[in-house]
Each structure stands twice: as C-alpha cells, then as structure tokens.
Amino acid sequence: MKNTKQHNNEAVAVKKSFLGAQMKQMMFAVALLGTFAIGAHAQVDPGTYCGSSCRKMAFMGSLAERQQAPYAASAAIDIAADASSGMTTLPAVPAGNRLVLDSASFCIEPMAPGGLAFGVVEVVTGGTPVSFYVALNKLVDTTNNSETWIGNFAPSLYADPGTAVSLVVYRDALGIPSSGKYALIGHYVPAATSCATCASK
C-alpha cells in the first residue's frame, strides 16, 4: 500500500506532465499561426522597404497608383518595301515610377506570302536590358495575295524609372511596304526606395 505522501507526489507529477503537454501544444499552435501570418504578409509585400510602416504605405500607394495612373500606347511603325524591320522608342518612364506592362499586341500588314513575322518588346528591368519576343499568327488574304500577322500576350514586363521601352516589328518577306501596328496597356507603380525617416532609425 502506498502512503498518502507517495500518492500526492505521484498526483502532482501527473498534473505537471499533463500541464506541460498542454503548454507545448499551445506553443506549437502559436508558432504555427505566426508562420502562416508571416507567409501571408510575404505574399502581399510589394517590394523591399525599410520598415513596416513604409511597407504598408507603399502597398496602399501602389494600389492607388494602379487605379489612378494607367498607361497606354498605340501607333504604327512603317516598314519600307526593301526593309525587314522597323523600330520605335517610347518616351522615358517618369522619375520615381516603374512602368508595368500588362498586355502587348502587334499586327503587321500587308506582307508578301511565304514569310515569317514577330514583334519584340525591349525594356530595362533592374538595370538589365531585356528583349521579349512576341509570336504572331498568320492570316491569309487570298483576294489580294497578301498576309496579315497578328498576336498578343500578357507579359507583366517592368521598365525602370528613366528608361525607355522600345518596340521592333520584323518580317522576312520583302517586296511591299508594311505597317507594324502595336498597342501596349499597363500602369505605373512607385519605384521602391528607402525613406529618410526609416533610414535615420
């Protein structure tokens, strides 16, 4: 038979073990929730800023800027009869902003039969010049014995502040003049910079 003192000691030990297990479960749950919270925040963080207040302000500013500062450009690039390509350069991206291109479209017509055509969007992203090639599809005009090449894509391309977007239309069937029409749709977002307030902390 166990005496009363031994029984009480065992009861206390069991109680401590039970409470310790509950505490571990609670700590694990808190840590798990904290991980999810950090992951969710990382998914919506619009860029690298120097403090939590800056991140919040920049994220809200980015949403407002996207709604209030849309971007669009549309024109035609002339291609001479004996030339294989034409090119144009758009005005530079305003200082303090980054241009986001959401959609690009090209149409080259008329073209002599039997050739190929494509468009190129050239941007500078993070200081690196990048060229994106846009595949075009052929439409045949049997009446006039000519072809039209047309295509579009949703690129999400980024152009740095102060840099210019260039557009190139290319065809390898010569002999007749062509018009390379293009259209760009996008928006401006604030360029990520460190604020003086957070830098001084």
Contacts in CASP RR format, 6 or more apart in sequence:
PFRMAT RR
TARGET T0000
AUTHOR 0000-0000-0000
METHOD contacts of the structure
MODEL  1
MKNTKQHNNEAVAVKKSFLGAQMKQMMFAVALLGTFAIGAHAQVDPGTYC
GSSCRKMAFMGSLAERQQAPYAASAAIDIAADASSGMTTLPAVPAGNRLV
LDSASFCIEPMAPGGLAFGVVEVVTGGTPVSFYVALNKLVDTTNNSETWI
GNFAPSLYADPGTAVSLVVYRDALGIPSSGKYALIGHYVPAATSCATCAS
K
2 10 0 8 1.000
44 59 0 8 1.000
45 55 0 8 1.000
45 59 0 8 1.000
46 55 0 8 1.000
46 58 0 8 1.000
46 59 0 8 1.000
46 62 0 8 1.000
46 189 0 8 1.000
46 192 0 8 1.000
47 55 0 8 1.000
47 58 0 8 1.000
47 192 0 8 1.000
48 192 0 8 1.000
49 55 0 8 1.000
49 58 0 8 1.000
49 192 0 8 1.000
49 194 0 8 1.000
49 195 0 8 1.000
49 198 0 8 1.000
50 194 0 8 1.000
50 195 0 8 1.000
50 198 0 8 1.000
50 199 0 8 1.000
51 198 0 8 1.000
53 198 0 8 1.000
54 194 0 8 1.000
54 195 0 8 1.000
54 198 0 8 1.000
58 190 0 8 1.000
58 192 0 8 1.000
61 190 0 8 1.000
62 189 0 8 1.000
62 190 0 8 1.000
65 97 0 8 1.000
65 187 0 8 1.000
65 188 0 8 1.000
65 189 0 8 1.000
65 190 0 8 1.000
66 187 0 8 1.000
66 188 0 8 1.000
66 189 0 8 1.000
69 97 0 8 1.000
69 187 0 8 1.000
69 188 0 8 1.000
70 185 0 8 1.000
70 186 0 8 1.000
70 187 0 8 1.000
71 99 0 8 1.000
71 100 0 8 1.000
71 101 0 8 1.000
71 184 0 8 1.000
71 185 0 8 1.000
71 186 0 8 1.000
71 187 0 8 1.000
71 188 0 8 1.000
72 183 0 8 1.000
72 184 0 8 1.000
72 185 0 8 1.000
72 186 0 8 1.000
73 90 0 8 1.000
73 165 0 8 1.000
73 182 0 8 1.000
73 183 0 8 1.000
73 184 0 8 1.000
74 181 0 8 1.000
74 182 0 8 1.000
74 183 0 8 1.000
74 184 0 8 1.000
75 88 0 8 1.000
75 181 0 8 1.000
75 182 0 8 1.000
76 179 0 8 1.000
76 180 0 8 1.000
76 181 0 8 1.000
76 182 0 8 1.000
77 86 0 8 1.000
77 87 0 8 1.000
77 88 0 8 1.000
77 167 0 8 1.000
77 169 0 8 1.000
77 179 0 8 1.000
77 180 0 8 1.000
77 181 0 8 1.000
77 182 0 8 1.000
78 86 0 8 1.000
78 177 0 8 1.000
78 178 0 8 1.000
78 179 0 8 1.000
78 180 0 8 1.000
79 85 0 8 1.000
79 86 0 8 1.000
79 108 0 8 1.000
79 169 0 8 1.000
79 171 0 8 1.000
79 177 0 8 1.000
79 178 0 8 1.000
79 179 0 8 1.000
79 180 0 8 1.000
80 177 0 8 1.000
81 174 0 8 1.000
81 175 0 8 1.000
81 176 0 8 1.000
81 177 0 8 1.000
82 174 0 8 1.000
82 175 0 8 1.000
83 174 0 8 1.000
84 170 0 8 1.000
84 171 0 8 1.000
84 172 0 8 1.000
84 174 0 8 1.000
85 168 0 8 1.000
85 169 0 8 1.000
85 170 0 8 1.000
85 171 0 8 1.000
86 168 0 8 1.000
86 169 0 8 1.000
86 170 0 8 1.000
86 180 0 8 1.000
87 166 0 8 1.000
87 167 0 8 1.000
87 168 0 8 1.000
87 169 0 8 1.000
88 166 0 8 1.000
88 167 0 8 1.000
88 182 0 8 1.000
89 164 0 8 1.000
89 165 0 8 1.000
89 166 0 8 1.000
89 167 0 8 1.000
90 164 0 8 1.000
90 165 0 8 1.000
90 166 0 8 1.000
90 167 0 8 1.000
90 184 0 8 1.000
91 164 0 8 1.000
92 162 0 8 1.000
92 163 0 8 1.000
92 164 0 8 1.000
93 99 0 8 1.000
93 159 0 8 1.000
93 160 0 8 1.000
93 161 0 8 1.000
93 162 0 8 1.000
93 163 0 8 1.000
93 164 0 8 1.000
93 165 0 8 1.000
93 188 0 8 1.000
94 161 0 8 1.000
94 162 0 8 1.000
94 188 0 8 1.000
95 161 0 8 1.000
95 162 0 8 1.000
96 161 0 8 1.000
96 190 0 8 1.000
96 191 0 8 1.000
96 193 0 8 1.000
97 161 0 8 1.000
97 188 0 8 1.000
97 189 0 8 1.000
97 190 0 8 1.000
97 191 0 8 1.000
98 158 0 8 1.000
98 159 0 8 1.000
98 160 0 8 1.000
98 161 0 8 1.000
98 188 0 8 1.000
98 189 0 8 1.000
98 190 0 8 1.000
98 191 0 8 1.000
99 123 0 8 1.000
99 158 0 8 1.000
99 159 0 8 1.000
99 165 0 8 1.000
99 186 0 8 1.000
99 187 0 8 1.000
99 188 0 8 1.000
100 156 0 8 1.000
100 157 0 8 1.000
100 158 0 8 1.000
100 186 0 8 1.000
100 187 0 8 1.000
100 188 0 8 1.000
100 189 0 8 1.000
101 121 0 8 1.000
101 123 0 8 1.000
101 155 0 8 1.000
101 156 0 8 1.000
101 157 0 8 1.000
101 158 0 8 1.000
101 159 0 8 1.000
101 165 0 8 1.000
101 184 0 8 1.000
101 185 0 8 1.000
101 186 0 8 1.000
102 154 0 8 1.000
102 155 0 8 1.000
102 156 0 8 1.000
102 185 0 8 1.000
102 186 0 8 1.000
102 187 0 8 1.000
103 152 0 8 1.000
103 153 0 8 1.000
103 154 0 8 1.000
103 155 0 8 1.000
103 183 0 8 1.000
103 184 0 8 1.000
103 185 0 8 1.000
103 186 0 8 1.000
104 121 0 8 1.000
104 134 0 8 1.000
104 152 0 8 1.000
104 153 0 8 1.000
104 155 0 8 1.000
104 157 0 8 1.000
104 182 0 8 1.000
104 183 0 8 1.000
104 184 0 8 1.000
104 185 0 8 1.000
105 150 0 8 1.000
105 151 0 8 1.000
105 152 0 8 1.000
105 182 0 8 1.000
105 183 0 8 1.000
105 184 0 8 1.000
106 118 0 8 1.000
106 119 0 8 1.000
106 134 0 8 1.000
106 136 0 8 1.000
106 149 0 8 1.000
106 150 0 8 1.000
106 151 0 8 1.000
106 152 0 8 1.000
106 169 0 8 1.000
106 180 0 8 1.000
106 181 0 8 1.000
106 182 0 8 1.000
107 148 0 8 1.000
107 149 0 8 1.000
107 150 0 8 1.000
107 151 0 8 1.000
107 180 0 8 1.000
107 181 0 8 1.000
107 182 0 8 1.000
108 117 0 8 1.000
108 119 0 8 1.000
108 136 0 8 1.000
108 148 0 8 1.000
108 149 0 8 1.000
108 150 0 8 1.000
108 169 0 8 1.000
108 171 0 8 1.000
108 178 0 8 1.000
108 179 0 8 1.000
108 180 0 8 1.000
108 181 0 8 1.000
109 146 0 8 1.000
109 147 0 8 1.000
109 148 0 8 1.000
109 149 0 8 1.000
109 150 0 8 1.000
109 178 0 8 1.000
109 179 0 8 1.000
109 180 0 8 1.000
109 181 0 8 1.000
110 141 0 8 1.000
110 144 0 8 1.000
110 146 0 8 1.000
110 147 0 8 1.000
110 148 0 8 1.000
110 176 0 8 1.000
110 178 0 8 1.000
111 117 0 8 1.000
111 146 0 8 1.000
111 147 0 8 1.000
111 148 0 8 1.000
111 149 0 8 1.000
111 171 0 8 1.000
111 173 0 8 1.000
111 176 0 8 1.000
111 178 0 8 1.000
112 146 0 8 1.000
112 147 0 8 1.000
112 173 0 8 1.000
112 174 0 8 1.000
112 175 0 8 1.000
112 176 0 8 1.000
113 140 0 8 1.000
113 145 0 8 1.000
113 146 0 8 1.000
113 147 0 8 1.000
113 173 0 8 1.000
114 147 0 8 1.000
114 173 0 8 1.000
115 147 0 8 1.000
115 171 0 8 1.000
115 172 0 8 1.000
115 173 0 8 1.000
116 171 0 8 1.000
116 172 0 8 1.000
116 173 0 8 1.000
117 136 0 8 1.000
117 138 0 8 1.000
117 149 0 8 1.000
117 169 0 8 1.000
117 170 0 8 1.000
117 171 0 8 1.000
117 172 0 8 1.000
117 173 0 8 1.000
118 133 0 8 1.000
118 134 0 8 1.000
118 135 0 8 1.000
118 136 0 8 1.000
118 149 0 8 1.000
118 170 0 8 1.000
119 133 0 8 1.000
119 134 0 8 1.000
119 136 0 8 1.000
119 167 0 8 1.000
119 168 0 8 1.000
119 169 0 8 1.000
119 170 0 8 1.000
120 131 0 8 1.000
120 132 0 8 1.000
120 133 0 8 1.000
120 134 0 8 1.000
120 167 0 8 1.000
120 168 0 8 1.000
120 169 0 8 1.000
120 170 0 8 1.000
121 131 0 8 1.000
121 132 0 8 1.000
121 134 0 8 1.000
121 155 0 8 1.000
121 157 0 8 1.000
121 165 0 8 1.000
121 166 0 8 1.000
121 167 0 8 1.000
121 184 0 8 1.000
122 129 0 8 1.000
122 130 0 8 1.000
122 131 0 8 1.000
122 132 0 8 1.000
122 165 0 8 1.000
122 166 0 8 1.000
122 167 0 8 1.000
122 168 0 8 1.000
123 129 0 8 1.000
123 130 0 8 1.000
123 132 0 8 1.000
123 157 0 8 1.000
123 158 0 8 1.000
123 159 0 8 1.000
123 160 0 8 1.000
123 163 0 8 1.000
123 165 0 8 1.000
124 130 0 8 1.000
124 159 0 8 1.000
124 160 0 8 1.000
124 163 0 8 1.000
125 157 0 8 1.000
125 158 0 8 1.000
125 159 0 8 1.000
125 160 0 8 1.000
126 158 0 8 1.000
126 160 0 8 1.000
127 160 0 8 1.000
127 163 0 8 1.000
130 157 0 8 1.000
132 155 0 8 1.000
132 157 0 8 1.000
134 151 0 8 1.000
134 152 0 8 1.000
134 153 0 8 1.000
135 151 0 8 1.000
135 153 0 8 1.000
136 149 0 8 1.000
136 150 0 8 1.000
136 151 0 8 1.000
137 149 0 8 1.000
137 150 0 8 1.000
137 151 0 8 1.000
138 147 0 8 1.000
138 148 0 8 1.000
138 149 0 8 1.000
139 147 0 8 1.000
139 148 0 8 1.000
139 149 0 8 1.000
139 150 0 8 1.000
140 147 0 8 1.000
141 147 0 8 1.000
141 148 0 8 1.000
146 176 0 8 1.000
147 173 0 8 1.000
149 171 0 8 1.000
152 183 0 8 1.000
159 165 0 8 1.000
160 191 0 8 1.000
161 191 0 8 1.000
165 184 0 8 1.000
167 182 0 8 1.000
167 184 0 8 1.000
169 178 0 8 1.000
169 180 0 8 1.000
169 182 0 8 1.000
171 178 0 8 1.000
END
